[in-house]
Amino acid sequence: MNIVIIGKSGQLAYELSRELENSENKVSFLGRDDIDITNASNIEENLSPLSADVLINASAYTAVDKAEEDTEACNAINALAVQNLATFCKANGVFMVHVSTDYVFNGHKGSPYLTDDPIEPQGAYGKSKADGEKALFEILPEASCLIRTAWVYSSHGNNFVKTMLRLMADKPQLTVIDDQIGTPTWAKGLAEACVSAALNKTSGVYHWADEGVASWYDFALAIQELGVEKGLLEKMIPVLPIPSSQYPTPAKRPHYSVLDKQTAREAFASCKPTHWRKQLASMLEELKA
């Protein structure tokens, strides 16, 4: 199979490259220097020669707070580009795997979100991702796989885990929000799900995150505990819980965005969902190495 991945430098693209490095399939990665996904003719020019069977879109505008004022760039990458890629895929018989986010939900439900629950994004980032989903459904409903995920981190790139490790090494104490609930997700497991969807051309909408539930505060405590255990941190510091109201941000975030993964467990049977804490331990082991 000929697989083309849009994205080169992000966390998911990094994990996809590792997941596919010993694959028998032909794999091409196109970064922003190789293709302009906001330009339909540029997509045609750069994708046509590759004769892809499957396209995985691992590119996204993910600066949630910055998106509130940088809406044009955010919409271009998260909505217009998805529309352009889906249009190309439809015209050329290419199956498309696209990754979306828990931020398409309003966060008020209080129990895990099902794939067909109504979406109601609360900020510019979530709205742009919702618009990207809508474009995909309208253009390529039968030949696409949409995977929503949440709280993604990796040993590569910038993310909450690496930020916490840096701050815990530098600061005498930290405060972390304890009233936003979700599930931390190692990008490695997400990459495995994307590859499964690509190789089997699994169409539909799925949710993929690691198992379990946590607040950002719970996540931070685990990062510190495991960080000390693995020698990435020298000592423990006080980490104090605070409500979101004490840490205002430009973008509104969902208070509860746990995703129901039942259909994904069945669809991506070769992928084994693992508890977030175990995944975090594995990633920190990798970071240490």
C-alpha positions in Angstrom: 0.0 0.0 0.0 1.1 3.5 -0.7 0.6 5.8 2.3 1.0 9.5 2.3 1.2 11.4 5.6 0.5 15.1 5.7 2.7 16.5 8.5 6.3 16.0 9.3 7.3 17.8 12.5 4.4 17.2 14.9 4.0 14.6 17.7 1.7 12.4 15.7 3.8 12.5 12.5 6.8 11.6 14.6 5.0 8.5 16.1 3.6 7.5 12.7 7.1 7.5 11.2 8.3 5.2 14.0 5.2 3.0 13.6 5.7 2.6 9.9 9.5 2.6 9.7 9.7 -1.2 9.2 6.5 -1.4 7.2 6.3 -3.2 3.8 4.2 -0.3 2.6 5.6 2.7 0.7 5.4 5.7 3.1 5.8 9.4 2.2 5.8 12.4 4.6 4.9 15.9 3.4 5.6 18.8 5.7 4.8 22.5 5.2 7.9 22.9 3.0 6.7 20.2 0.7 3.0 21.1 0.3 0.6 23.9 1.0 -2.6 22.1 2.1 -4.5 25.4 2.1 -4.1 25.6 -1.7 -6.0 23.2 -3.8 -3.8 23.4 -6.9 -0.7 23.0 -4.8 -2.2 19.8 -3.3 -2.9 18.5 -6.8 0.6 19.3 -8.0 2.3 17.6 -5.0 0.0 14.7 -4.2 -0.8 13.5 -7.7 2.7 12.1 -8.6 2.7 10.0 -5.3 -0.3 7.9 -6.4 -1.5 7.4 -2.8 -3.9 4.6 -1.7 -4.3 6.2 1.7 -3.7 9.7 3.1 -3.3 10.3 6.8 -3.7 13.9 7.8 -1.5 14.4 10.9 -1.3 18.2 10.5 -3.2 20.6 12.7 -3.2 24.1 14.2 -3.2 23.2 17.9 -2.3 26.5 19.7 -5.7 26.6 21.4 -5.3 30.1 23.1 -3.6 31.7 20.1 -6.4 30.5 17.9 -8.8 33.0 19.5 -7.1 35.9 17.7 -5.4 34.0 14.9 -8.6 32.5 13.6 -7.7 32.9 9.9 -4.6 30.7 10.1 -6.4 28.2 12.5 -9.4 27.9 10.1 -7.1 27.5 7.1 -5.2 24.5 8.5 -8.0 22.8 10.5 -11.0 23.4 8.1 -10.1 24.6 4.6 -7.1 22.2 4.3 -9.3 19.3 5.3 -11.8 20.3 2.7 -9.1 20.5 0.1 -7.5 17.2 1.0 -10.9 15.4 1.1 -11.8 16.9 -2.3 -8.5 15.6 -3.7 -9.0 12.2 -2.2 -12.5 11.9 -3.6 -11.3 12.8 -7.1 -8.5 10.3 -7.0 -10.0 7.4 -5.1 -7.8 7.9 -2.0 -8.9 6.8 1.5 -8.4 9.5 4.1 -7.7 9.2 7.8 -8.2 12.5 9.7 -7.6 13.3 13.4 -9.9 15.6 15.4 -10.3 16.6 19.0 -12.4 16.4 22.2 -12.7 20.2 21.9 -15.6 19.8 19.4 -17.8 18.9 22.5 -19.1 21.5 25.0 -17.8 19.6 28.0 -21.1 19.7 30.0 -22.1 16.1 29.6 -20.5 14.5 32.6 -20.3 11.0 31.1 -18.0 9.8 28.2 -18.8 11.3 24.9 -20.1 8.9 22.2 -19.1 9.3 18.6 -22.5 10.5 17.6 -23.1 12.9 20.4 -24.0 16.4 19.2 -21.0 18.7 18.8 -20.9 22.2 20.3 -17.4 23.7 20.2 -16.7 26.4 22.8 -13.8 28.2 21.1 -12.1 29.1 17.8 -9.9 26.0 17.8 -12.8 23.6 18.5 -14.9 25.3 15.9 -12.2 25.0 13.3 -11.8 21.3 14.0 -15.6 20.9 13.9 -15.7 22.6 10.5 -13.0 20.2 9.3 -15.1 17.3 10.4 -18.1 18.6 8.6 -16.2 19.0 5.4 -14.9 15.5 5.6 -18.3 14.0 6.2 -19.8 16.0 3.3 -17.1 15.2 0.8 -15.8 11.8 1.7 -18.4 10.0 3.9 -17.7 6.5 2.7 -14.0 6.6 2.2 -12.7 8.3 5.4 -12.0 7.6 9.0 -12.3 10.3 11.6 -10.5 9.7 14.9 -11.1 12.1 17.7 -8.5 12.2 20.5 -7.5 14.2 23.5 -4.6 15.5 25.7 -1.9 14.2 23.3 1.7 14.0 24.4 4.9 12.4 23.1 8.7 12.3 23.8 8.9 14.6 20.7 7.7 18.2 20.5 6.1 20.5 23.0 3.4 19.2 25.3 2.1 19.2 28.9 4.3 16.4 30.1 7.6 18.0 29.0 6.4 21.4 30.3 5.6 20.0 33.7 9.0 18.3 33.9 10.7 21.6 33.1 8.7 23.6 35.6 9.1 20.9 38.3 12.8 21.1 37.9 12.9 24.9 38.0 10.1 26.0 40.4 9.7 25.7 44.2 6.0 24.9 43.7 3.3 24.6 41.1 -0.4 25.1 40.8 -2.4 23.0 38.3 -6.1 23.0 37.3 -8.1 20.2 38.9 -11.6 20.8 37.5 -11.0 19.9 33.8 -11.4 16.1 33.3 -10.2 14.1 30.4 -7.7 11.4 29.4 -4.0 11.8 28.7 -3.0 10.1 25.4 0.4 9.0 24.3 0.7 9.8 20.6 2.3 6.4 20.0 -1.1 4.6 20.7 -2.9 7.2 18.6 -0.4 6.5 15.7 -1.1 2.7 16.0 -4.9 3.4 15.7 -4.3 5.7 12.6 -2.2 3.0 10.9 -4.8 0.3 11.7 -7.5 2.6 10.1 -5.3 3.3 7.1 -4.2 -0.3 6.4 -7.8 -1.7 6.8 -9.5 1.3 5.3 -11.8 1.4 8.3 -14.4 4.0 7.6 -16.5 5.9 10.2 -16.1 8.0 13.3 -14.1 6.7 16.3 -12.7 8.0 19.6 -9.2 7.1 20.6 -7.5 8.0 23.8 -5.7 6.0 26.5 -7.8 4.2 29.1 -8.8 5.9 32.4 -9.7 9.4 33.5 -7.7 12.2 35.1 -7.8 15.9 35.8 -4.8 18.0 34.7 -3.8 18.0 38.4 -3.9 14.2 38.6 -1.8 14.1 35.4 0.7 16.5 36.9 1.1 14.5 40.1 1.7 11.3 38.1 4.3 13.1 35.9 6.2 14.2 39.1 5.9 10.9 40.8 7.1 8.9 37.8 9.6 11.6 36.9 11.3 11.2 40.2 11.1 7.4 40.1 12.8 7.4 36.7 15.5 9.9 37.6 14.2 12.7 35.3 13.5 14.9 38.4 15.7 15.2 41.4 13.0 15.9 44.0 9.3 16.4 44.6 7.9 19.9 44.9 4.4 20.9 46.2 1.8 20.7 43.5 -1.4 22.5 44.5 -4.9 22.1 42.8 -6.7 25.2 41.6 -10.0 25.7 39.8 -10.1 27.0 36.2 -11.4 30.3 37.5 -8.0 31.0 39.1 -6.2 30.4 35.8 -8.1 32.3 33.1 -7.1 31.6 29.5 -8.2 33.3 26.2 -9.9 30.0 25.1 -12.7 28.3 26.9 -11.8 24.6 27.6 -14.3 21.7 28.1 -14.7 20.9 31.8 -15.3 17.2 31.0 -14.2 15.6 27.7 -13.7 11.9 28.4 -14.3 10.0 25.1 -16.1 6.7 24.8 -13.8 4.3 23.0 -16.0 1.2 22.7 -16.4 1.2 18.9 -12.7 2.0 18.4 -11.7 -1.1 20.6 -13.6 -3.2 18.1 -12.6 -1.4 14.9 -8.9 -1.3 15.7 -8.7 -4.7 17.3 -4.9 -5.0 16.8 -4.4 -1.9 19.0 -4.5 -2.6 22.7 -5.9 0.4 24.7 -3.7 0.9 27.8 -4.2 2.9 31.0 -2.8 6.4 30.7 -0.5 6.0 33.7 1.1 3.0 32.2 1.5 4.8 28.9 3.0 7.8 30.7 5.6 5.5 32.4 6.6 4.0 29.1 7.0 7.5 27.5 9.1 8.8 30.4 11.3 5.7 30.1 11.8 6.6 26.4 12.5 10.2 27.3 15.1 9.1 29.8 16.8 6.8 27.2 
